[in-house]
Amino acid sequence: MKELMKSLSIRIKIIVGQVLLIALVSVFIYSYYPRQQEQEALKAIESKIKSISNMFSIGVGIGMGETDFVAVSEALEWTQGDKAVVFVSVINSKGQKIAAFSALEKVPEEEVSLPANNLMVTLGNTIYYKTDIAYQGMPMGSLTVGYSLLQTQAAINALKRTTLYFCIALFASGVVLSFVISNMIMANVRKLDNAVKAISSGDENVFVEVTGNDEIGKLAKAFNHMLHRLDKSRKDLVRYSEQLKKQNEELNSFSYVVSHDLKAPLRAIFKLSEWIEEDLGSNIPADTKKNMQILRGRVFRLEALINGLLEYSKVGRMNLPVEKVDLRMMLKEIIDLLNPPPHIAVTIHGKMPVFETKKLPLQQVFMNLLSNAVKYNDKSEGRIDLSVSEIGHYYRFTVEDNGMGIAPKYHEKVFQIFQTLQSRDQVEGTGVGLSIIKKSVEDMGGTVLLESEEAKGAKFIFTWPKFETVNQH
């Protein structure tokens, strides 16, 4: 039943609810009102019978007490003035019938021999009432009056027919009214529904035309206001997208300029320093030779900064494919490429996943983390540990080393671009690696966390979405 009600439309539910309510009201009116009127009519009849019986018993009692049977006959004739009185019987104290009147075709004796006085007994279409007759305190006999219910029953039947016609008319009017009301309500609801469907199908210029200031009218106005704001937001989004597209094109053009026009002079400076050194030959002063080496070192550093800046600008802008990644194999390739010195041991703990993801940014994150772990390890027995765990829809990767460590006050600074904690003359670096890591991880919806203290090593923890896991090994 619940499933059936859920599948019905709002219009059908409104109609069914109203029709059921009207049907219940109609049935209640038809079953209650005629019955209530019939009970009231019977009470009035009983009161009338008692009144007639009391008046008649007084007149008959006087006639019987004074042995004036003419008075009894006159009293009997008086009762016949009411056509509803169809039976009268006067019996003296000896059980003899001294007067009687009957408009009934047949009155069996047992029908009028009532068992007790002052009781109403209904037999057929007649109600009988038996009372005592007394004269000056002396019992003279009994009086039985029969009152016809035919007129009352006819009136009640007519009332039932009238009530039935009224209930039928009420039910029919209610059904028609329920259809009218449901159509009025659902007309506006259908407009809202059609507007939502049109919007979901891609129509952008849709507004709801609903009249009225009821709840649905207010809802339609709010809906139109929402559509207006959405349309404005869509236009703003298109404008911003065009601006972003233009900025990306400019950035790509800038990247091209940086990678070609800026690197070319650097290479020329590098070559020029070598030529000057070759031209001078053995006559070159030691200070000049050292300066030439510093110059070429600065050229290498500037080129590394340019390359780092280019890599940073590409994060999140490249449309990279999602592909199957065997993480253990990828980590081994990165370790082989870095070729850490013999005193630094790199250990992969546990099972590494094989899953679908964007390979290049994940590879870049591990490359930078492992490169930093190797570069900034000052221990005679270096250690780098790689592990993974699962948190909901993410993998939680950990890269931990026992190197120099980072003081807590620099934990945020190290993720800023071009920020290094040591002089570049001591440890060559661009200050871009951790910025690329943070940007790459956050672009994938993950987070990066650093746990470290100075001289106690560093632990980098980052999360990466799972996408689709193939297996682990």
N, C-alpha and C positions, 0 to 999 in steps of 0.2 A: 504493500500500500504506500509506504514511504517512497519507494522508487517510482511508483506511478505518479505521485504528487510532484516529485522532483522533475519528472519529464514533461509535466503540463506547463503550458504557457501562462504568463501572468493574467492575460485576458480570460482564459478558461477558468483559472482559479477564482478570479473576481466574480465571474458569472455564476459558477457553481456555488460559491459561498453565499452570494446574495439570494440565489434561488432556494437553497436549503433553508436559509433564515426565513424567507417569506413563506415557504411551505410549512415550516414549524409554527409560525404565527397563525397561518390560515387554519391549520389543523387544531391548534389550541382554541381559536375563536369558535370554530364550528363545534368542537366537543364540549366547550365550557359554557358558552353563552346560552344556548337553548336549554341545557340542563339546569343552569342557574335560574332561568326564567320559569321553567317548569316547577322547580322547588318553591319559588316565590308564589306562583299561582296556587299550588297545593296548600301552602300555608294560609293564603287568603281564603281558599275554599273551606278549609277546616274552621277558620275563624267565623266564616259566614254560617256554616252549618251549626256551630255551637250557638251563635246568636239566634238563628231561626228556631233551633230546638228549645232554647230557654224561653223565648217569647211564646212559642206554641205550648210548651208544657205548663206555663202559667195559666193560659186561657183554658186549656183542657183540664187542668187541676181544679179550677173554680167550677167548671161545668160538672165534673165528676163528683166534687165534694157536695154540691148543691143539687145533684141528680138532675142537672139541666143538660140534657143531651143535645138540645138545640144549640146551646153555646159551644158544645164540642163540635158539632157539624159546621157551625160558622167558623170556628177556628181552623177546622180542616179545609174549608173553602179558601180561607185566607192564605194558607200555605201554597195553594195551587196557583196563586198569582205569580209565583216564581217558576218559570218553565223548567228550570234546572232541577227543581224538587220533583222527583219522579216516584217517590215512595214514602208513604206515611202509615204507621201502624200504631194504634193505641190499645194497650192491653191492661186490664185492671189487675188488682192485686190477687184475684182468684185465677188469673191466667186466661180470662175470657177477652176476646178481641171485641171491643166496643165500637171501634171506628177504624177505617182503613182507606187508603187511596194509593193507587198504583198506575203509573203511566207505562209500565213495562209490560211487554207481551207475556212474559212468564216469569214468575218469581217463586222459586222453590222455597218451601217452608224453611228448610235448613239454612238458606242464605240470610234469612232475617232473624233467625234465632241466635242472637249474638251471645257469646259466652259471658260477657261482663259489661257493666255500664261504663259510660264516659270513655269509650274506646272507639277509635276510627278503624273501620275495616273496609278494605277495598275488595269488591267482588266484581270481576268483569270490568265494565265501564262505569260502575257505580260505587260511590263511597258511602258507607252506612255509619250512622252514629246513634247510639242507644243511651238514653238518659232516664232518670227517675222522675215520676210525677208525684207531687205532694200538695196537700191542701191543709193549711194551718198546722203544719208540722207532721201531718199524718200521711204515710205513704199510700198513694192511690193506685199505683201501677207503673208502667213504663212506656216510654215513647221511643219509637225508632223512625229516623228520617233517612231517606236515601237521596243522595245528590248525584246527578249525572255528570260524568267527566267528559262527555262527548264534545261539548263546546270548547272546553279547555284543551282537550287533545287536538281538536281541529286547529285551534289557535296556535298551539305549540308546533304542530306539523307545518303550519304556514310559516311560523317563525323559523323553523329548521330549513325550509326551502329558501326563504329569503336570506338566511345566514349562509347557506350553501352557495347561492348565487353571488352573494357579496364576497365570500372567500375565493370563489373561482375568479371573479373580477379582480380581486386584490392580488391573487397569484399571477394572473395574466399581466396585470399592470406592472407588478414587481419584476416579472421576467423581462418585459419590454424595457422597463427602466434600467434593469441591470445591464442589458445589452447597450443601451444608450450611454450609461455611465462608463462602462468598460471601454466603449469605443472612444469616448471623450478622453479617458485617461491614456489608453493605449495609442491613440493617434499621436500624442506628443512623445510618448515613450518610443514609438516606432521611428519617429523623426530622429530622436537621439541615437537609436540603434543604427539607423541607416547612415547617420553621420559618422559614427564610430567605424562602421564597416568600410565606408568610403575612405576614411583616413588610413585605416589599416591596409587598404589596397593600394595606397600611394597617392590618392587625390589630395592635393595640398590646399585647394581653395574651397573649403567646405565650412558652412556655418548653419546653425539650426534655427529655423524660423518657427518659433513657438510663441503663441499668444497666451495671455493670462498671467496673473501674478501669484499663482498658487505655488506649491513646493516644486512642481515639475517646471513651471515657468521660471522660477528662480534658479533651478538646476540648469536649465537651458542657457540662461544668461551667464551663469558662472562658467558653463561649458564653452560658450562663445568667447568669453573673456580669456579662458585658458587657451583656446585655439588661436586667438589674436596674439597672445604672448608667445605661444609656440611658433607661430608664423614669424613673428619678429625675431625670436631666438634662432629660427632656421635661417632667416636672411642674414642675421649677424654671423652665424656659423659659416654660411657660404662665403661671406665677405672675409671672415678671418681665415678660412681655408685658402682663399685666393691669395691673401696676404702671406700666409704661411708657405704656400706653394712658391710664391715669388721670392720669399726670403730663403727658402731651400735652394732655389735656383741660384740666387746670389751667393749663398754659402758654398754651393758646388763650384761656382765660378771662382770664388775666393780660394777654395781648396786647390783648384787647378793652378791658380796663380802662385799660391804658396809652394805647391809641390814642384812647380817648374821654374817660374820666374825668380823665386827667392833662392831655390837650391842651386840654380845655375851660377849665380855670382859666388856662392860659397865654394862650389867646386873650383871656380876660377881662382879664388883666393888661395885655396889649398894647393892647386897646381903651381900658382905663381910663387908661393913660398918655397916649393920644392925646386923650381927653376933657379930662384935666387941663390938657394943653398948650393945647387950644382955649379952655378956660374962662379961662385966664390971659391968652391972647391976646398982645398986644405987651408986656404988663406982666411976662411971665415972665423971671426972671433968666437970664443966659447959663449960669451953672453948673447951674441947674435944668434948662434945655433940654438941656444936654449929658448930664446924668444920665439924663434921660428917653430919650435916644437910646441910651445905654449899656444901660439897662434893656430897651429893645426888642431890642437886639442880643443880650442874654443870653437873652431869651425865644426868639428865632430859634435860638440855639445849643442851648438845651435841647430845643426841638422837633426839631432835627436829630439830637441824640443819641438821643432817643426813637425817631425813625424808623430810625436806624442800628441800635439795639438790636433793634427789631422785625424788620428785614431779616435781622440775624444769627441771630435765633432761628428764622426760617423756613427757613434753609438745611438741606437734607436731610430736612425734615419734610413737604414738599409732594410729592404724587404727580404729577410733571410728565410729560407725554407726550413720546415720542420723535418728532421730526419732521424733515423735510428742511430743512437750513440752508445757505443760500448765504453763506459767510463773507465774501466780498468785499463783497457788497451790504450785509450786516449791519454791517460795519466802516464803510462809507461813511455809513450812517444814523446810527451813533454819532458819527462825526466831525461830521456836519452838525448833530446835536443839541447837541454840546458847543460848536460854533462857535468854535474856537480863534482867538486874535488873529492878525493878518496876519504878525507876525514869527515865528510858530511854524509850521513846515512838517511835515505828517504824511504819510509816504510808506509805501505798501503795496508790499513787494517780492515778486516771484515770483508763482506761481500759488497762489491760495487754494482750499482744497477745498470741495466741495459734498457734504455727508454727512448721515447720519441721527444725531441726537443730541438731548439736552435743550437747547432753545434758550435759555430764560430764564437759567439759571445761567451759561452761556457768555457771553451778552450782558452779564450783570452783571459778570463778571470783566473783560472788555475795557473796559466803561464805567468801572469804578473805576481800572484801570491807566492808561487814556488821560486820565481826569480828573486823576489825580495828576501825570502827566507834564506836563500843561499848567499845572496850578496851581503846581508847584514848579520851573518852568523860569525861571531868572533871567538867561538869556543874551539878548543883543540879537538874535541870530539863532538862535532855538530850532529843534531838530530832534527828531522822533520817528519811529522806523523800526519797521515791523511786518514780520515774516518768519515762515516756517513750514518745517519739515522733518519727515521721518518716521522713527520709531524703533519697529520692530516693529509692534505693534497700537496704537500711540499717535502722535498728532501732537505735535510739539514747537514751541510758539509762543514767539516772542521779541518783547518790547516794550522798545525801547532809546531812551533820550533823552540829551541833553547838558546836563541841568539841574544842580541843586544837588549831587546825589549824596548818598550815605549812608555814613557811616564804618563800617568792618567791625564795630566793636564793637556797633553798633545793628542788625545784620542780623536778629537773632532778635527783638529788642524790637519792631520795627516791625510784626510780624505779630500781636502781642498786642492784644487789644481795648482801645480807649480810650487807646492810646499814640500820642503825637505827639512829634516831635523839636523843633518850634518852638512858641512860645507861640501860643495861639489868637487873641490880640489882634494878632499879626503876620500869620498866615495862618489863615484860618477853616477848621477841620476838626474832625471828630468822633473820629478815630482808630479808626474801625470798618472803613473800606474795605478795607485789606489783610487784616484778620481775616476779612472775608467772602470775599475772594479765596481765601485759604488753605483755609478750610472748604469752599467750593464745589468747588475743584479736588480736594481729598482725598476729598470725598464721592463724586466720580466715579472715584476710583481713581488719580488723577494726583498729581504732585508739583510744588512751587513752589520755585524757586531764585532768589536775588538775588545779582547780581554788581555791586559798586559801590564807589567810593571818594569821599570828600568832595570836592566841587567838580569831579568828573570824570564826572558823569552816572550813570545807573543802568540796569541791564539786568535785566529780570524775565523769567525763563524758566519756563514751565509746560507740563506734558504733559496731553493730553486724549485719552480713548479714541476710536478711530475709529468703532466700531459698523459702519455700512455706508457705504462711500464711493460716491457717485453718479458724480462726475467732478470735474475740477479746471479752473479757468479764471482 
